[in-house]
């Protein structure tokens, strides 16, 4: 009877430890997703502002001329290209 009680106590401790580790993993995973999304938003904003500042001031650079020649909405084109670049870069650099 004593060994069954000890086994039950060990199982309870192991179960509690496993639940604690699972909870810790979930918290870390959710926080990692949050940080990745925040990095994506900040990086996209920074790149978009940089492209507009560097490439479209006065409309004299190649970037602005190419975007204005055959695109309906250059803002959307730049936004989509930057989004794809940032997303793919973060996907390739992450350990998933």
Buried (B, 14 or more C-beta within 10 A) or exposed (E): EEEEEEEEEEEEEEEEEEEEEEEEEEEEEEEEEEEBEEEBEEBBEEBBEEBBEEBBEEEEEEBBEEBEEEEEEBEEEBBEBBBEEBEEEBEEEEEE
